[in-house]
Amino acid sequence: MSGPPGITDQRALALHRARAARSPVRFLHEEAALEIRERLAEVNRNFRAPVLIGHVTPPVAALFPEARRIDDTPALALDREAHDLALHCFGLHWADDPVGQIVQSRLALAPDGMFLGVTFGGATLHELRASLAEAETRVSGGLSPRVLPMADIASLGGLLQRAGLALPVADSVSTTVRYPDIARLASDLRGMGETNALATRSTSMPSREIFRETERIYRQNFSDDDYLVATFEMVFLTGWAPAANQQEPLRPGTADIRLAEALGVTESRLKR
């Protein structure tokens, strides 16, 4: 007896990524590569056995040209404690089990190895999502899953702790892009490999009326000087495989000095 269908049609996702590789749009991947480089520089560690997981495009792959690369399939092709860095690229938002992806990555890390993930966060394409939903409701009286729902940064950060990673950190970078019309936005999404691969998506083409109404609502609510505004939020997740000699955060109330003393300011009570 088969289980319930997953969130993602993995075959469709693979086809979308392959199509994107033939005509790529990589400005977000280039920005992600710069952000990843900065985070790795702050760590100041020489990684000798990295593995790159998921939708690894040339801007990110160039950071570790000799690294092993694997697909973000439900069961990752990883050996236990074989790597000192696991870089998970633009795949967690499509994963049926994102915690499982991070757990498998953690198990593939040697003690004190680093996990670094980049994925799209909940603010991504919120303008398109809202406009499509309103347009389809008005035109057809119902809704179809057309834009992938994505988790917020708090929920994504919680995945690191659930996966057993130490010293978890989640932060985000948002980019606003202006488009002349929805067709250009859709073209960029195709070039990123981020078009609809939901398992429950409708396989029929939406009517032209829905597209026209979507653009009208979009332009009315999310435009800037006749350009449509689209938000892309990239969330970066960092954690470490537990190790015996690893630094641990202090328990609340156990600090040696007060925050005001450390900052060199005068402490005062809040007025009520």
C-alpha positions in Angstrom: 0.0 0.0 0.0 1.5 3.3 -1.1 1.7 6.3 1.2 0.2 9.8 0.5 1.8 11.8 -2.3 4.7 14.1 -1.4 4.7 17.8 -1.8 6.9 17.8 -4.9 6.7 16.0 -8.2 10.4 15.0 -8.2 10.4 14.1 -11.9 8.9 17.5 -12.9 11.4 19.3 -10.6 14.3 17.5 -12.3 13.0 18.4 -15.8 12.6 22.1 -14.7 16.2 22.2 -13.4 17.5 20.6 -16.6 15.6 23.1 -18.7 16.9 26.0 -16.6 20.5 24.8 -17.2 20.0 25.2 -21.0 18.9 28.9 -20.6 19.9 29.9 -17.1 18.9 32.9 -15.0 21.5 33.0 -12.1 21.5 36.4 -10.5 20.1 35.0 -7.3 22.5 32.1 -7.3 25.4 34.6 -7.9 24.1 36.6 -4.9 23.9 33.4 -2.8 27.4 32.5 -3.7 28.7 35.8 -2.4 26.7 35.4 0.8 28.1 31.8 1.2 31.6 33.0 0.6 31.2 35.7 3.4 29.9 33.1 5.9 32.7 30.7 5.1 35.3 33.5 5.5 33.9 34.3 9.0 34.5 30.6 10.0 38.1 30.9 8.9 38.5 27.1 8.3 40.0 25.2 5.4 37.5 22.6 4.3 39.1 19.6 2.7 36.2 17.3 2.1 33.1 19.3 1.2 29.9 18.0 -0.5 27.5 20.1 -2.5 23.9 19.0 -2.3 20.9 19.9 -4.5 20.5 22.6 -7.2 24.2 23.4 -7.5 24.7 26.0 -10.2 28.1 27.3 -11.5 28.2 30.4 -9.2 28.1 28.1 -6.1 30.0 25.2 -7.6 32.9 27.6 -8.2 33.4 28.0 -4.5 34.5 24.4 -4.3 35.4 23.2 -7.8 36.7 19.8 -6.6 33.9 19.1 -4.2 31.6 16.1 -4.6 28.1 16.9 -5.9 24.9 15.0 -5.3 21.2 15.4 -6.0 18.8 16.3 -3.2 16.9 13.1 -3.6 14.8 11.9 -0.6 17.6 9.5 0.3 20.9 11.3 0.0 23.9 9.4 -1.4 26.1 10.2 1.5 28.5 8.2 3.7 28.6 8.6 7.4 31.1 11.2 8.8 32.8 11.5 5.3 32.7 15.3 5.0 33.7 18.4 6.9 31.2 20.7 5.1 27.8 19.9 3.7 26.4 22.8 1.5 22.7 22.3 0.7 21.7 24.5 -2.2 18.2 25.7 -3.1 16.5 22.4 -2.4 15.0 22.5 1.1 11.9 24.4 0.0 11.1 21.5 -2.4 11.9 18.7 0.0 9.0 16.6 1.3 11.0 16.1 4.5 13.4 19.0 5.0 14.3 17.8 8.5 15.3 14.5 7.0 17.5 16.3 4.5 19.4 18.1 7.2 19.6 15.0 9.5 21.2 13.0 6.6 23.6 15.9 6.0 24.5 16.0 9.7 25.2 12.3 9.7 27.5 12.7 6.8 29.6 15.3 8.7 32.6 14.5 10.8 32.4 15.8 14.4 32.5 19.6 14.3 31.7 19.6 10.6 29.7 22.5 9.2 26.2 22.4 7.6 25.3 25.4 5.5 22.0 25.5 3.7 20.4 28.2 1.4 16.8 28.0 0.5 13.9 30.3 -0.4 12.0 31.7 2.6 8.3 32.6 3.2 8.4 36.1 1.8 9.5 34.8 -1.7 6.9 35.7 -4.4 4.3 36.7 -1.9 3.0 39.2 -4.4 2.5 36.7 -7.1 0.9 34.2 -4.7 -1.6 36.7 -3.4 -2.4 38.0 -6.9 -2.9 34.6 -8.4 -5.1 33.4 -5.6 -7.4 36.5 -5.8 -7.6 36.3 -9.6 -8.4 32.6 -9.8 -11.0 33.0 -7.1 -12.7 35.8 -9.0 -12.5 34.1 -12.4 -13.2 30.4 -11.6 -14.5 30.4 -8.0 -11.7 28.1 -6.8 -8.0 27.8 -6.2 -5.3 25.6 -7.6 -1.8 25.1 -6.1 0.4 27.2 -8.4 3.1 28.7 -6.1 5.0 26.6 -3.7 4.3 27.5 0.0 7.6 28.3 1.7 8.5 28.4 5.4 9.4 31.5 7.4 12.8 32.0 8.9 11.7 31.0 12.4 10.4 27.7 11.2 13.5 27.0 9.1 15.8 27.9 12.0 13.9 25.3 14.1 14.8 22.6 11.6 18.4 22.9 12.6 17.7 22.1 16.2 15.3 19.3 15.3 18.0 17.8 13.1 20.5 17.8 16.1 22.9 20.4 14.9 24.8 22.5 17.4 25.1 26.3 17.5 22.3 26.8 15.0 21.9 30.2 13.2 19.3 31.3 10.6 19.4 34.6 8.8 17.9 35.9 5.6 18.7 38.3 2.7 15.8 39.7 0.7 16.1 41.0 -2.9 13.4 43.0 -4.7 13.2 42.7 -8.5 11.2 44.9 -10.8 9.5 43.3 -13.9 7.7 45.0 -16.8 5.1 42.2 -16.7 4.3 38.7 -15.4 5.6 37.1 -18.5 9.1 38.3 -17.7 8.8 37.2 -14.1 7.7 33.7 -15.3 10.6 33.6 -17.7 13.1 34.3 -14.9 11.4 31.5 -12.8 11.9 29.1 -15.7 15.5 30.1 -15.9 16.0 29.5 -12.2 14.3 26.0 -12.3 11.7 27.3 -9.9 8.4 26.9 -11.8 5.5 24.9 -10.4 6.6 21.3 -9.5 3.9 20.7 -6.9 2.6 17.1 -6.9 -1.0 18.4 -6.6 -0.6 21.1 -9.3 -3.2 21.3 -12.1 -1.9 20.0 -15.4 -4.2 22.1 -17.4 -3.1 25.5 -18.7 -4.8 28.4 -16.8 -7.1 30.5 -18.9 -5.9 33.8 -20.4 -8.6 35.5 -18.4 -6.9 34.3 -15.2 -3.5 35.6 -16.4 -5.0 39.0 -17.4 -6.8 39.3 -14.0 -3.6 38.2 -12.1 -1.6 40.9 -13.8 -4.3 43.6 -13.2 -4.4 42.7 -9.5 -0.6 42.5 -9.3 -0.2 45.9 -10.9 -2.8 47.4 -8.7 -1.3 46.2 -5.5 2.4 45.5 -6.0 3.8 47.9 -8.6 6.4 50.6 -8.6 6.4 53.1 -11.5 4.6 50.7 -13.8 6.9 47.8 -12.9 5.8 44.8 -11.0 7.7 44.2 -7.7 8.7 40.7 -6.8 10.4 39.7 -3.5 12.9 36.8 -3.2 14.0 35.9 0.3 17.0 33.7 0.7 17.4 32.0 4.1 20.8 30.8 5.2 21.0 28.0 7.7 24.2 27.2 9.6 24.9 24.5 12.2 27.6 22.2 13.3 27.8 18.4 13.8 28.2 17.9 17.6 31.7 17.4 18.9 33.1 16.8 22.4 35.4 19.9 22.3 32.8 22.2 20.8 31.9 25.6 22.2 28.5 25.7 23.8 26.3 28.7 24.5 26.0 29.7 28.2 22.8 28.9 30.1 20.7 32.0 30.8 21.8 33.7 34.0 25.4 32.3 34.0 27.3 35.1 32.3 30.3 36.5 34.2 29.5 40.2 33.4 26.3 42.2 32.6 25.6 43.2 29.1 25.7 46.9 30.0 29.2 46.5 31.3 30.4 44.7 28.2 29.0 47.4 26.0 30.3 50.2 28.3 27.0 51.9 28.8 24.9 52.8 31.9 22.2 50.4 32.8 18.8 51.8 33.6 15.4 50.3 34.4 12.6 50.5 31.9 10.0 53.1 32.7 6.5 51.8 33.3 
